[in-house]
Amino acid sequence: MIVALPMVCDAVEVTTVVYTDGACSGNPGPGGWAWAIADGEFASGAEAHTTNQRMEITAAFEAVRSISGPVEVVSDSTYVVHCFRDRWHEGWKRRGWRNSQKQPVANRDLWEPFIELVLSRGDVTFRWVKGHSGDVMNDVVDRLAVEAATTQAQRIGDAPPGELGPADTFGTGESGRSGPTSATAWADDEQGTLF
């Protein structure tokens, strides 16, 4: 006797890893943001008068808005990563959008819709990468963001860019800094400084 068994196929969703970065010439000044997927899509954009923090947030926000399915955002911005990984946003909301120093949260106009999107999706994670440490994809988005800040132009593609602008030489980007050590770890907000 042959018994037919039902086929069970559990589709496993693949997590898309996207790298993000922001750059700013002067702080404030002309800025650029970028996101890219290895061997895949990329996008960059610019703002004429902005800060590096705003460009870091915008890069990650644009990536999450543009990519469907589970996403891991890889950023050299501790500001972006800690907001979600360490749930700074919970303290900000609890304190009426004030940071741990009781000051208004900077860039609230970007944070609110970004946080809402990430929480509503439930499939977005964040990972920090040290900038200028030889990570190929971090270098790609760094160069795309610098190019956007310099040219004030946007780029979009469905394959890795063939030509890239120079690396970050602005000196204002967090990409030139290392992350917090145990002696300098920040509690629950944007560190009280501009990057």
C-alpha positions, 0 to 999 in steps of 0.5 A: 500500500502506498500512502501519499504524504502531504508535502511540507515546504517551509519557505525561509525568508532571506535577510537582505544585508544593506550597508548605509552611510552619511556624509557632510562637508561642514556640519552643517553643510552640504550632505549626502547619504547612501545605501547599497546591497552587495552585488545588488541595488544601491541608492544615494541622495543629497541635501544642500544644508544638513548635518552628518547625523541627519544623513546617517539617519536618512541613509538607513531610513531610505534603505528600510523604506526601499527594501522589502522582506527582512533587512539587516542594516549595517552602519558605522553610525553608533547613533543609528545602531544604538537607537534600535539595538539598545532601544534608545527610542523607548526612553525618548518616547517615555521622556516625551522625546527628551534625551537622558540629559533632558534635552529635546531629541535631535532630528525628531522629525526623522526619527519618529517616522523611521522608528515607526516604520522599523517597529511596524515591520518587525523584520529589521535589525541593526549592526555596527561596523567600524568605518574605514576598517577595510570593510568593502561595502562600508567603503562603497557607501561611504564613497557614494555618500561623499559623492552625493554630498559633493555633487548634490546629485542622486544615484540609483542602480540595480547593480553595484556602481562601476565608478565611485567618488573619493572616500570621506575626507570631510573629517566630520563623519563618524566613519572616521571614529571608532565606536564606544569602548566600555569606558565611553559607552553612551547610555541612551541618546545621541551622545550630546554631540554632532558627528 
